[in-house]
């Protein structure tokens, strides 16, 4: 039994049951398949996390964001400026307690370099209802190339706990059809 | 000191039981159950707050309860119980005295002080930093100090366990190799040492940071090392509850491993590869390369998953072989239909096995896929997954073995046998609901650790789909059911232990249909295709593999529909 020492002292020389052997091989091959699926997607898939990131002081990141807001704001919505940088350019979003700053307006089918960072705590960039979720750290600026393929109004919520106002931390990205 | 004064002979198993080991098992198990009660109540209050129609707690209490819930059930309940399992699998199963009982009491004392300190810090309201306490968010120094004391205590417990193995070997208290269950416990203890060392490496500087001696903790480094503790400690649970599955199969049905070699290989895979799991929490973090992520998140090509899939075959396979040897040979599944479903130890164990594999295992591998993690990271899917592994898997298995430990170690009959018979079903179905509905909500994008997904107080709003709210309501109902199951467990166990009918010193206990001498003889020798057929298990693992493959590629399809991103 499993609670007593093995009845055969030299248990490691016992033959393996055929069913066990087949299952071990099948499970191993399935593991390899899953492993190579991830690599395959890097070569042929469209959705992969970027490996581009930089260390940055929070105040430096805030300066970059302010510069973009100063140059490309198209309108104001409540407390938020709505910023529409030209297609192909660098767009910035900044996490801070408790908002995603600023609102962005992008064009459908165009490609942007999206920068994410935080100036205080860790936050979770969660783009809804698409359900794209990316962790945001203070001191690290991550950059990814993103191509909106659907238009409309998208909510950004925070899904990393960042204090008692965490559930009020939101933002927005608009995607408009090409003018 | 004579042998007679420190040992008693167990009339059921014939094992010599060291009294000090027995007392330590009792103390750790009782405290574990108390923390299960406290942590469970916090858990219920969280589910009722998430249920939009109830929305029980105010925001600050919600985040406080989440922090306390994580600590009390994920650490305190489980690790106290694991200390009991370690002492049982070493001293009791090996017929041996416990090495250094004073140090073992130090383990108990330190863990208790640490757990109380962390709880007080959280309840004071200035340490609602979640169980993970990611910097730069900062808790009170007492919170970190409590965690450190708790970890040091657990480390001492592991040392006593290893010491006991040495004593047993030295005093030749067993023949040949250690039993498979003890081997599983060794696996758990080895992983625990790695885990607790990771915890110390990151929590000590974090403690120094909280009292102002260190100016900065890098948040990414913290996460990498912290999850060396946080995730790997869940692998202690996996090893421990797999060992418990084997133990219950053996004690209730006389099941014997199909082959010792394969089962032990499965455990060895855990030791070699499970520590890579820290990567599961870093798949969408900045500054980490994809090759690092892919290698680590897959446990080096899924070798630790292979270990679990091995146990997924060998545990039910051993049970099937034992049942068939007792004559339940008709068709594919008579062995399963005529299993002792009225015995809570068996029903709890089998439900733990099925739910850990189908709900926890599959969801874990899927969400741990580098690209799929994009649609799952930090959504409610994550707690959905780990409630299937840690609650449906570990907690249910630990509850199940309690029904054997109470008569064997506490020497009391189980009180309210009718309630005990139903308990695993009520708790198990409740927890399956919790897992599934949280995973469902997460798939719809609902964030975890979030007080209000209506965003009533937010500057700008976002409207989740009505289905998401429905999922949260169903989650609340399932949590109530699980809470009833948990209350039934605590009622039965506490009543039995303190007020139950005593078992006489020479009285044998009937643990299951196979208790007694014929048990071990029932199953033929291993590795023998002729005497040992397990077609029912082959069908079960076939269904498992097909579900796994389908669900895996369905999620790839979801990923393929996202905006292109690179």
Interface residues (C-beta under 8 A of the other chain):
Chain A: X1 X2 X3 X4 X5 X6 X7 X8 X9 X11 X12 X14 X15 X16 X17 X18 X19 X20 X23 X24 X26 X27 X28 X30 X31 X32 X34 X35 X37 X38 X39 X41 X42 X45 X46 X47 X48 X49 X50 X51 X53 X55 X77 X78 X79 X80 X98 X99 X103 X116 X120 X121 X122 X124 X126 X128 X129 X130 X131 X132 X133 X134 X135 X136 X137 X138 X139 X140 X141 X142 X144 X145 X146 X147 X148 X149 X150 X155 X156 X157 X158 X159 X160 X161 X162 X163 X164 X165 X166 X167 X168 X169 X170 X171 X172
Chain B: X59 X60 X63 X66 X93 X128 X129 X130 X134 X136 X137 X174 X175 X176 X177 X178 X179 X180 X181 X218 X219 X220 X246 X247 X249 X250 X251 X254 X255 X256 X257 X258 X259 X260 X261 X262 X263 X283 X284 X285 X286 X287 X288 X289 X290 X293 X294 X298 X301 X302 X303 X305 X306 X309 X310 X313 X314 X317 X318 X365 X369 X370 X371 X373 X374 X375 X376 X377 X378 X379 X443 X444 X445 X447 X448 X449 X450 X451 X452 X453 X455 X457 X458 X459 X460 X461 X462 X463 X464 X465 X519 X520 X525 X526 X527 X528 X529 X532 X534 X537 X538 X541 X545 X548 X549 X552 X556 X559 X560 X562 X563 X564 X565 X566
